[in-house]
Amino acid sequence: MFDTLTEKLQRVFKNLRGEGKLTEANVAEAMQQIRMALLEGDVHFQVVKTLLENTRAKALGQEVMLSLTPDQQMLKIVRDELIALLGSETPPVKFASRPPSVFMLVGLQGSGKTTTAGKLGRWLSRSGHRPIAVSTDIYRPAARQQLSIIAGDVGLPCWEGAPDSNPFELAKGARREANLSAYDVILMDTAGRLHIDEALMAELAQLKEQFTPSEMLFVADAMLGQDAVRSAGEFHRRLGLTGVILTKMDGDARGGAALSIRSVTGASIKFIGTGEKYDAFEPFHPDRIVSRILGMGDMLSLIEKVEEHVDRKQAEELERKIRRSEFTLEDFRDQLRQLRKMGPLEQIVGMLPQIGPLKNIPRGAVDEAQLRHIEAIINSMTPAERENERIINGKRRKRIARGSGTSVQEVNRLLRQYAEMRKMMKAVGGGMLKKLPANWKGLKDLGM
């Protein structure tokens, strides 16, 4: 996410590192580099112009802090301007004062509306709500069946209605079922087109008028860049959007849609889809996204992922083993499994700040297959070998390599890495596990 834009912006700050102070000359040069980085990142030209004007005024004004170096000053100013661009606060999800609330998902074909309905339903369920889904798309072949399958995968109730129902009958049936079964949110997956046309807009406008949605959410494919922004602007003008959901943020999206859509349309981004899995879906936090763009990491989102996927009792047991130097290869394998549950490794690495020793971790070269190889090697060991790696001699290494489909060299490399990890963990003493919840507020105060 934003890898290319992050790399180019970091180069701007690095070039300022050797300067004594911000001057008109080095600010002008930095503005030119930031302008090119943003335009190449497919950010709307008017948004770039406004951001640069504000940044230049602050960089040459009296608002900079004398205690900061020029690169730190510029980083802080750009960070503040990007947050203002995206919205200073996480936009809240709106619910009706009297349930059920109706969330209409609108957008063009191929943007991921149906999958997003499943992801949003899963998120709402985990947030304490009781959603039900309904598809009013009677035009695209198997659209309603697709939603029914996705809903089944995430445990979301789905109102299918009669085969020959029209969109309004389907929506009324879902509302009747919600009232009878105490569902508090109706997720309405609406029809899309390859382009915006009058028939589509008229149908959506009538659905809005009849069902008064609490949320009118435009689902946009982030990989389309400014095309997605233009479509969102037209939908907002015709329907009055309350928010945007950006999908496919894990692809080769350059970031332009995310940085432009609020300024151009006036509608805030409320959620982002970060992968194909149903749990690859998260609320949009402007400050956290800006931190990722600037290479400062996103430790709060990382902590939330850890708290969601890591079992507290297992963590406490792991801490005890680390303190007593009892961390075994089996524990190592279990930790790898938990890490993989948290999502693609590249996303996890992307949440780490690019500072100090973390600066040299390649964002685009994380090898997921290597984790599977490591797990296969450990699985090929006997319980005694996993408990005590010192008994693994040359003969055992050959057997382990054959059993895991790897080479003796890979087995040797894993054992060396494991030995180095044990040394590091012994030095740390497991203290970081205890500090994790306490770090929450401190990280927030730092703006990460």
N, C-alpha and C positions, 0 to 999 in steps of 0.2 A: 504494500500500500504506500503510494507516494515516494517510492525509492528514488526515482530519477530527480524529482523536485527536491527531495531532502538533500541529495548529494550536491546539487548545484547551489542551493542556499548555504550549505555548510562551507562551500568553497568561498562564498562572498565573505562570511564571517572570518574565515581563516586569513583572507587577504588583508583584513583590517587589524589582525592581531599584532603586527609589528609597528603600527602607527602610534604616535604619542597621544593624539587626540583627534576628535572628529573635526574635519575642516570641510569647507565647501568643495574642495577638489576631491578628497577621498569619498565624501558622501555622494557626490555626483557620479563617481565611478561605480560605487556600490549600488546606487539606484539603477544605473544602466544594466548591471549584471542581474539584479533582482527582477527588473523588467523582462529581460530575455528569459530568465528561468520560469517566470510565471506564464508568459505567452507561450513558451514551448510546452508548458504543462497544461495548455489548453484552457487557461483562465480567461474569462471574458475581458476584452480590451478595456471596457469602461470601468470594470472592477479594478483592473491593474492600474489604470490612470488615477482613480480615487485613492487607492492604497498607497501609491508612490507619493502623491501630493501630501497626504497626511504624514507619511513616514519622513519625508524630507523636511517638512515644517518642524516636526518634533526633534529630529536629529540635529538641526541647526538652531533650535530654540533653547530655552532655559529649562526645559523639563528633564534633561538628562541628569543622571546622578554622577557626581564627581568621583565617587568611590569606585565606579566601574571603568573598565578598560574600554577602548573604542569598539572592539568586537562584541563585548558584553552589552554595551549601550545599544548597539544596533540590533542585537539579538532580542533584547527586551522590547525595543520599540516595534520591531516587526511582529513579535509574538503578540503584543497588545493589539496591534492593528488587525492581525488575522483573527483574533478572538472576537473583536468588535465586528468584523466582517461576517463571521459565522453566527454571531449571537452570543452575548456574554454568559448566558445561562442555558442549561439543558431545558429545551421546551417540554412542558408537561403534557401528558396524554389526557385528553378531555373526555369525561364521562357525563352522561345525562343525569340530571338530578333524580329522574325516575327511570329505573331500568325497564327494558333493556336498552343499552346504548347501541347505536348503529355506527359501524366503521365501514365506510365505502372505500374500496381499493380501486382506483382508476388508473388508466395509462394505456399505452400502445401495446400491440401484440409483441411478445418476445421479451418484454421487460422483466418478467418473473413474477407477475401478480399472483398466480395461483400458488406457487411455492412459497411466496411471501405470506400469503394468507395462513398457510400451515405453520410457518415460523412464528408469525405474530400470535397465532392461537396458542402455540406452545409457550411463548413468553408470557402471555396473559394468564394462562393456567398456573404457571409457576409464580406469578405475582398475586395469586389468590382470587382470580376471577373465574367465571364459568362461561366461556365463550362457546358459540355454535356458529358453524360456517354454512354459507349458502352461495352457490354460483348462479348468477343471472345471465351467464353467457350461453345463449341457446344457438349461437351461430357457428362457433368453432367446433368441429367434430370432437366428441369425447371430452369437451372442456369440463362438464359437470362430473363425469366419471374420474377425471384426473384429480379434481379437488377431493372427491370422495376417497380416493386411494391415499392421497397425501394426508388427509384428516385422520384416516385410520392408522397411518404410520406414527402420528404424533399423539394419538389418543384424543382427538378432537371430534366432538359430535358434528354431524353434517346433515343438513336438511336437503334431501334430493328432490322431493316433489314428484308430481306426475310427469311422465315423459313428454307430454304435449303442452306443458305449462308455459306461459309467457313470462318474461322477467318480473313483472309486477305480481303475478300469482305466486311465483317462487319466493319473492321477498316477503309477501304477506304470510305465506305458509311458515316461513322461518320465524317471523315475528310471533305468530300464534303459538308455535312450538316453544319459543323462548319464554313466553308468558306462562304456558302450562307447566313447563319443566324447570322454571326458575333459572334460566340462563340469563346472565346480566350483560352480555355483549354479543351482538350479531356481526360477524365478519362477512361482508358482502363483496364477493369477488365478481366484478362486473366485466362486461364484454370489452374487447379492445379492437383496434383496427391497425392496419399497417401505416395508416396516416390519419390525421384528424379530419372527420367529415361531419356534415350537419346531422345525419341520421344518428350517429353515435352520440353527439353532444345533446341532441334533443331527448334521447332516451335517458341519458345520465341526469339531465336536468329534471326530468319528470320523476325519476327515482329519488332524487334529492328532495324535491318538493313534497312527495308523498311520505317519505320516511325520516326526514329531518335528521340527517346523520350528525353525531357528535364530532366525528372526525371524517374529513374528506382527504384521503391520503393518496397522493400521486406516487406511483411506483415507477422509478426511473432507472434505466440501465446506465451505471456510471461510465461504462466503456464507450458510450456514445458521445461523451463530452458535451460540447455546446449544442448538439442536436437535442440532447436530453433537456438542457436548460430551456431551449426554445419551445419544446413541447410542453414543459411544465408551465412556462409563461402563458401559453395559449389556454391550457386547462384551467389555470388560475383565473384568467380573465373571464372565462365562460362559466366556471362552476364555483369559484371561490374556495381554493384549497386551504386546508388547515395545517397541512404538513406534507413532507416528502419522505419517501423511503428510497434510499439509494441501494441498488443491488449490485452484485459482482464487483465489490470493492477489492476483492482479492485478485482480480485479473490484472491486466496491464493498463488499468485506468491511470491517467496521468494526474488526476486530482482536480482538473479544471471544473468539472460539474459540481463537486463538493464545495469548492471555494466560490463559485459564481452563483449558484442557484438561489440562495437566499436574497442576495442583493438585486438580482435581475427580476425575480418573481415576487419577492416579499413573503414567501412561504418558508418556514424553518424546516430544516432536516430533522426528523424525529427518530429515525432508525436507520441502521446500515446493515446490509447483508455482507458477510465477510467470507463466505464459502458455500459449498453445496450442502453440507450437513444442516439438519434442522436447528442445531444449537449454534450455528455460525450466524448469529443475529444479535445485535446489541443496540441499546439506546445510543443516540448520537450526543456525545459530550464535546462541545466546541473546544474547551480548553485542552482536553486530552488529545483530540485530533491534531490541534496545532502543535502540541508538544511532540507528537510523532513526526509531523512534517518537518520540524526544526531539529530532529535528531535527539530530542531530550527524553525520548521514551514515553511510556505510559504505564507507570508503575501501579496506579490505582486500578486500572483494568486488569493488569497482571495479577494483582492481589485478589481481585474479585474472582478471576478464573481459578486461582489456587484454592480459595475458600469454597468454591462450588464443587471442585473435583477432588480435592485432597481430603481424605478422612482424618479427622482430628486425632482419633485414638492411634491410628497408624503413624501420624506425624510425631506424636509424643513418644511412641515406641521407637521410632527411628532416631529421635533425639537422644534417647537413653542409650541406644546401641552406639551412636557416634561418640558420646561422652566416654563410653567404656571400651572404645576401639573394637566393637563387635560387629561392625558393618560388613556384611558378607556379600558375595556375588548374587545371592538370591535377593537380598535387599536392593542391590543395584538394579536387578531386573525389574523388581516391583516398582521402583522409582521411575524407570523408563516407561513402564506401562501407564503410570499415572500421568507422566508428562505427555504421552501421546493422546491421552483422553482429553487434554486441555485444548487440543486443536492442532492444526499444522504447525510444525516446529518453526517454520519461517515466520509465522505470525507472532509466536512467542518471542523469538529473537528480536523481531521488529518492535516489541514493547520495551526492550531494554534501552537505556540511554546510551548514546554513542559517545561515551566519554571514557577516559582512562583505559583499562585493559579491554573494555567492551567495544572500543572504537574500531578495532581491527577485525571484529567478527563480520564476515561477508554476509550481507542481508539476502542476496539473491542466490547464494550457493549452499544453502542448508540441505544436506542429503538425508531425506527421510529413510531411504533404503538402508543407510548405515545403521540406523536404530534397529531395524528389523534383523540385520545381520548379527548385531550384538546380542539381541534377544535369542536368536537361533543358536548362537554359540553357547550361551549360558544354559539354554534348555537341553543341549546335548551333553552337558556334564551330569555326573551322578550327584545325588544329594551330598555325599561326603566331599566331593570336589567343590561344590558351591559353598560348602561350609568352611573349607580350608583349602585355599588355592595353592598352598605350598606343596601339596602332594601331587600336583599336576606335573608329571615328568614328560620327557620327550615322547614316549609311547602313548601316554594319555592324550597329549596334544594332537597327535596324528588321528587318534580315534575321534576326538571332539571335532576336528576339522572335517573329517569324512561325514560324521553324523549331521553337521550343520550346513554342509554344502559350501564350506569356505576353505581357506588355506591355513596352513600352520602359521604363516606370517600374520594373518588376521587374528588368530587366536593369541599369538604372542603380543600383538599390539594391544588387544583388549586387556590382557593381564597387566601390561605395563601401565595403561591408563587407569586401571582399577587401583593399582598400587599407589600411583600418584594421587588419586582421589582420596584414598584412605589417609595419606599423609596430610593432605590439605584439611580434611574433615577433622582429623585429630587436633590440628593446630587451631581451627576455629572453635572446636568444642561443642558444636551444635547450638551455639547461642543464637544464631539467626532465626531458628525456628520459633524460639520464645519471643523474639522481638517483632515478629511479623505483624500481629494485630496492633502493637503499639506504634509501629511505623506509619499506620494509616493516617493519623492526624498530621504527623510531621510532613508526610509527602504532600498532603493537601495544602499545608501552609507554604510549601515551596513552590506551589503552582504546578506540580507534576501530575 
